[in-house]
Amino acid sequence: MKKIVLLLSISFLIFSCASKKDILYFQDSEALNQATMSQSFDPIIESNDILHITVSSINEVVLKPFLKNEQSQQNNNQNPGLDGYFVNVNGTIGFPVLGEIKVAGFTRNQVENILKEKISVYVKDVVVDVRIMNFEITIMGEVAAPGVYLIKDERVSLPEALALAGDLTTDGKRSSVTIIRQENGIRKVSVIDITKSDFFNTEFFYLKQNDLVYVEPSTKGVKKSGFIPDIPALLSLFTVILSTVILLTK
């Protein structure tokens, strides 16, 4: 009987051990030493984005017509979105004095230059700053803290995003992290294997606003959610029961 218990214990240890290939990130990280990251990231403004635009100049009197009205500034205390400029389906915003301005498809710096050029006709020494207020990503699945995350500096990589969500759980499938992205009305889906480092040089290394990141559960995680537990749990339960029976029948 003791031999049976020993055999079951050994089997439990064998089945419960996880492979390094299933757990470790960036297993070919030595390749990164010789690789140069060529891609740079500057978010592109899209329809339904909300922009925070500040305009300043030494001559505040002349600049005043280009500022949002005071009522809008007061409402900002209750709803920050009311102080932003909404990018409509046509990709434009309504700007004081200037009217409709095309912003979709441009970066923040490009929009700043466009506005600065147009306002400079009326105001000298104007300074324009543009920020995307709704740069959010959604992280779901086998992570410690799934949810919607606001990225204030408008730049976040996939590893950073997963870290924000508390990293993958032990049941997260590291070879299957799905990113779902909307670009110009077209849905793009990419499955990333974070046990490898080749995704560092892809367009999905940096996340865009409104990206959805989903971490698929591993086989063990799927089994744990079912009626019958996984093999290690079954072996553990059977070992405890058998050990109890042996002790009681001595």
Number of C-alpha atoms within 10 A of each C-alpha: 9 10 8 12 16 12 12 17 16 12 15 19 13 11 13 15 9 11 8 10 13 14 18 12 17 18 14 11 13 10 12 14 7 8 11 9 10 8 12 8 15 14 19 18 21 23 18 16 22 22 23 18 21 15 19 16 15 12 12 13 9 12 17 14 12 17 17 17 12 9 10 16 16 13 13 14 11 9 12 14 17 17 20 23 20 19 21 17 12 13 19 19 22 14 15 13 10 13 10 13 15 16 24 22 15 17 16 21 15 14 21 20 15 16 21 19 14 11 20 12 9 11 20 14 11 19 17 18 17 18 19 23 22 20 22 19 19 19 23 18 20 23 23 17 17 20 14 14 16 15 17 13 10 18 15 19 15 19 15 15 19 21 14 17 19 13 17 22 17 17 19 25 23 24 19 18 22 19 20 16 19 15 11 9 8 7 9 11 12 14 16 21 17 21 21 18 17 17 17 21 15 12 13 19 18 21 25 24 24 18 19 19 23 20 25 21 22 19 12 16 18 14 14 15 11 9 7 10 15 18 16 17 15 12 19 17 12 16 19 13 11 17 15 11 11 13 8 8 6 5
